[in-house]
Amino acid sequence: MPQFGHIGYGIRPSSRRRGLAGWALGRMLTEAWALGLDRVLVVCAVDNLPSVRTIERHGGLLEGIRDTEHGPARRYWIKA
């Protein structure tokens, strides 16, 4: 099982709050479904509330929080 997720994205500070993360995640999910994946894991830092909202808007269901080498992370599964 992946530790860091199937999908990752980052938005530079000067481009935040424009809906780019939601757009990017939506495009990556479309590609994942086209590749035949029936669910994907998306992980974000526990305190990254903008990512939490973005992931949950795209149907992410919290599996739990795990410690990683980069600190605690929320793990979300999104189903096709």
LOSEVO-739724 format. One line per field, with one value per residue: residue number from 1; x, y, z of N, C-alpha, C in turn; residue in three letters. Coordinates in nm, 4 decimals. Layout:
<pts>
n c(NUM/...)
n_u c(X/...)
n_v c(Y/...)
n_w c(Z/...)
ca_u c(X/...)
ca_v c(Y/...)
ca_w c(Z/...)
c_u c(X/...)
c_v c(Y/...)
c_w c(Z/...)
res c(ALA/...)
</pts>
This chain:
<pts>
n c(1/2/3/4/5/6/7/8/9/10/11/12/13/14/15/16/17/18/19/20/21/22/23/24/25/26/27/28/29/30/31/32/33/34/35/36/37/38/39/40/41/42/43/44/45/46/47/48/49/50/51/52/53/54/55/56/57/58/59/60/61/62/63/64/65/66/67/68/69/70/71/72/73/74/75/76/77/78/79/80)
n_u c(0.0846/0.0575/0.2538/0.2722/0.0787/-0.1124/-0.1466/-0.0082/0.0346/0.1377/0.1138/0.2513/0.3207/0.2493/0.0467/-0.1671/-0.5040/-0.6639/-0.8048/-0.6562/-0.5477/-0.7731/-0.8559/-0.6303/-0.6275/-0.8736/-0.8241/-0.6179/-0.7523/-0.9383/-0.7620/-0.6588/-0.8885/-0.9280/-0.7093/-0.7894/-0.7903/-0.9665/-0.9821/-0.8026/-0.5263/-0.4784/-0.2661/-0.2048/-0.0476/-0.1268/-0.1950/-0.2563/-0.4981/-0.6223/-0.5635/-0.6938/-0.9636/-0.9809/-0.9341/-1.1464/-1.3632/-1.3479/-1.4411/-1.2913/-1.2386/-1.1588/-0.9142/-0.7439/-0.4934/-0.1479/0.1855/0.4657/0.7871/0.7977/0.6397/0.3114/0.0434/-0.2573/-0.4613/-0.6415/-0.8911/-1.0132/-1.2800/-1.3635)
n_v c(-0.1178/0.2239/0.4749/0.7515/0.8247/0.8159/1.0400/1.3601/1.7074/2.0482/2.3912/2.6926/2.9638/3.2238/3.1655/3.0621/3.0200/3.0442/2.8395/2.6475/2.4119/2.2508/2.2273/2.0954/1.8549/1.7479/1.7040/1.5136/1.3049/1.2392/1.1364/0.9190/0.7578/0.7034/0.5433/0.3168/0.2872/0.2250/0.3488/0.6039/0.7099/0.9966/1.2145/1.4456/1.7007/1.7164/1.9707/2.1164/2.2768/2.3969/2.2001/1.9818/2.0657/2.0811/1.8124/1.6829/1.8057/1.6801/1.4320/1.2857/1.0510/1.0299/0.8126/0.7953/0.9194/0.9215/0.8806/1.0042/1.0217/1.2868/1.4090/1.4116/1.2876/1.3216/1.0708/1.0127/0.8435/0.8347/0.7396/0.6089)
n_w c(0.0000/-0.0830/0.0774/0.0565/-0.1216/-0.4321/-0.5845/-0.6075/-0.5481/-0.5775/-0.5081/-0.5943/-0.3695/-0.4732/-0.6488/-0.5175/-0.3845/-0.6074/-0.7102/-0.8354/-0.7250/-0.6883/-0.9545/-1.0614/-0.9104/-0.9892/-1.2654/-1.2471/-1.1217/-1.3218/-1.5106/-1.3651/-1.3417/-1.6121/-1.6571/-1.5351/-1.2607/-0.9616/-0.7234/-0.5466/-0.3467/-0.1596/0.0045/0.2671/0.4682/0.8143/0.9127/0.6858/0.5903/0.3575/0.1588/0.2711/0.2463/-0.0343/-0.1125/0.0187/-0.1103/-0.3524/-0.2999/-0.1176/0.1390/0.4717/0.5783/0.7913/1.0211/0.9923/1.1145/0.9421/0.7810/0.7290/0.9096/1.0742/0.8728/0.6867/0.5463/0.2620/0.0768/-0.2505/-0.4414/-0.7666)
ca_u c(0.0000/0.1423/0.2625/0.2574/-0.0350/-0.1034/-0.1508/0.0500/0.0361/0.1825/0.0841/0.3426/0.2470/0.1938/-0.0657/-0.2683/-0.6354/-0.7198/-0.8728/-0.5667/-0.5332/-0.8947/-0.8490/-0.5260/-0.6722/-0.9787/-0.7607/-0.5444/-0.8519/-0.9878/-0.6581/-0.6535/-1.0040/-0.9021/-0.6101/-0.8542/-0.7865/-1.1005/-0.9678/-0.6672/-0.4890/-0.4231/-0.2147/-0.1616/-0.0079/-0.2408/-0.2306/-0.2781/-0.6439/-0.6669/-0.5601/-0.8020/-1.0885/-0.9751/-0.9492/-1.2822/-1.4541/-1.3409/-1.4917/-1.1975/-1.2848/-1.0433/-0.8817/-0.6829/-0.3719/-0.0297/0.3147/0.5570/0.9173/0.7775/0.5430/0.1819/-0.0244/-0.3934/-0.4713/-0.7768/-0.9200/-1.1160/-1.3271/-1.4114)
ca_v c(0.0000/0.3430/0.5555/0.8930/0.8473/0.8015/1.1726/1.4695/1.8360/2.1624/2.5193/2.7936/3.0626/3.3355/3.1174/3.0006/3.0827/3.0653/2.7180/2.5627/2.2786/2.1761/2.1976/1.9945/1.7273/1.6978/1.6514/1.3910/1.1997/1.1981/1.0514/0.7942/0.6750/0.6585/0.4360/0.1997/0.2819/0.2419/0.4402/0.6575/0.7621/1.1320/1.2398/1.5834/1.7292/1.7315/2.1112/2.1810/2.2823/2.4144/2.0705/1.9007/2.1084/2.0429/1.6671/1.6468/1.8513/1.5825/1.3035/1.2156/0.9993/1.0159/0.6800/0.8156/1.0007/0.8384/0.9481/0.9780/1.0853/1.4310/1.4515/1.3460/1.3098/1.2704/0.9818/1.0133/0.7622/0.8857/0.6321/0.6488)
ca_w c(0.0000/-0.0894/0.1991/0.0272/-0.2085/-0.5762/-0.6460/-0.5305/-0.6181/-0.4979/-0.5719/-0.5412/-0.2896/-0.5503/-0.7307/-0.4314/-0.3700/-0.7417/-0.7519/-0.9150/-0.6640/-0.7224/-1.0975/-1.0824/-0.8555/-1.0780/-1.3880/-1.2144/-1.0971/-1.4533/-1.5699/-1.2880/-1.3806/-1.7496/-1.6483/-1.4786/-1.1146/-0.9051/-0.6111/-0.5324/-0.2160/-0.1599/0.1384/0.2919/0.6061/0.9050/0.9301/0.5559/0.5777/0.2192/0.0899/0.3283/0.1820/-0.1754/-0.1217/0.0590/-0.2175/-0.4609/-0.2539/-0.0318/0.2676/0.5600/0.6303/0.9219/1.0279/1.0192/1.1228/0.8317/0.8026/0.7107/1.0103/1.0613/0.7444/0.6675/0.4304/0.2046/-0.0410/-0.3399/-0.5305/-0.8993)
c_u c(0.0894/0.1398/0.2287/0.1469/-0.0050/-0.0886/-0.0875/0.0477/0.0875/0.1551/0.1760/0.2623/0.1831/0.0736/-0.1767/-0.3958/-0.6971/-0.7942/-0.7853/-0.5506/-0.6543/-0.8968/-0.7490/-0.5702/-0.7815/-0.9225/-0.6878/-0.6401/-0.9097/-0.8891/-0.6496/-0.7678/-0.9836/-0.8006/-0.6667/-0.8453/-0.9275/-1.1000/-0.8231/-0.6491/-0.4276/-0.3874/-0.1770/-0.1223/-0.1323/-0.2876/-0.2555/-0.4285/-0.6920/-0.6655/-0.6693/-0.9331/-1.0921/-1.0008/-1.0916/-1.3853/-1.4563/-1.3786/-1.3997/-1.2583/-1.1630/-1.0294/-0.8253/-0.5618/-0.2574/0.0929/0.3986/0.6904/0.9081/0.6782/0.4095/0.1106/-0.1642/-0.3943/-0.6172/-0.7835/-1.0311/-1.1503/-1.3788/-1.5616)
c_v c(0.1245/0.4214/0.7015/0.9227/0.8267/0.9365/1.2725/1.5968/1.9421/2.2890/2.6236/2.9040/3.1752/3.2951/3.0533/3.0842/3.1207/2.9423/2.6219/2.4229/2.1920/2.1360/2.0850/1.8577/1.6669/1.6372/1.5204/1.2756/1.1491/1.1037/0.9164/0.7017/0.6208/0.5437/0.3096/0.1873/0.3033/0.3255/0.4861/0.7111/0.8996/1.1647/1.3869/1.5974/1.7557/1.8764/2.1861/2.1847/2.3141/2.2835/1.9785/1.9358/2.0663/1.8935/1.6259/1.6924/1.7540/1.4423/1.2256/1.1768/0.9699/0.8718/0.6927/0.9060/0.9088/0.9263/0.9068/1.0436/1.2371/1.4882/1.3835/1.3852/1.2500/1.1863/0.9759/0.9196/0.8286/0.7731/0.6891/0.6607)
c_w c(0.0000/0.0417/0.1705/-0.0728/-0.3557/-0.6444/-0.5510/-0.6140/-0.5227/-0.5764/-0.5100/-0.4721/-0.3712/-0.6365/-0.6486/-0.4287/-0.5043/-0.7927/-0.8299/-0.8566/-0.6967/-0.8682/-1.1228/-1.0306/-0.9426/-1.2055/-1.3607/-1.1848/-1.2287/-1.5204/-1.4976/-1.3273/-1.5218/-1.7522/-1.5849/-1.3272/-1.0610/-0.7788/-0.6044/-0.3912/-0.2353/-0.0160/0.1506/0.4385/0.6907/0.9130/0.7993/0.5250/0.4367/0.1394/0.1419/0.2581/0.0353/-0.1923/-0.0867/-0.0443/-0.3343/-0.4150/-0.1634/0.1011/0.3538/0.6080/0.7715/0.9105/1.0662/1.0319/1.0031/0.8643/0.7859/0.8119/0.9880/0.9321/0.7481/0.5411/0.3866/0.0858/-0.1190/-0.4365/-0.6611/-0.9007)
res c(MET/PRO/GLN/PHE/GLY/HIS/ILE/GLY/TYR/GLY/ILE/ARG/PRO/SER/SER/ARG/ARG/ARG/GLY/LEU/ALA/GLY/TRP/ALA/LEU/GLY/ARG/MET/LEU/THR/GLU/ALA/TRP/ALA/LEU/GLY/LEU/ASP/ARG/VAL/LEU/VAL/VAL/CYS/ALA/VAL/ASP/ASN/LEU/PRO/SER/VAL/ARG/THR/ILE/GLU/ARG/HIS/GLY/GLY/LEU/LEU/GLU/GLY/ILE/ARG/ASP/THR/GLU/HIS/GLY/PRO/ALA/ARG/ARG/TYR/TRP/ILE/LYS/ALA)
</pts>
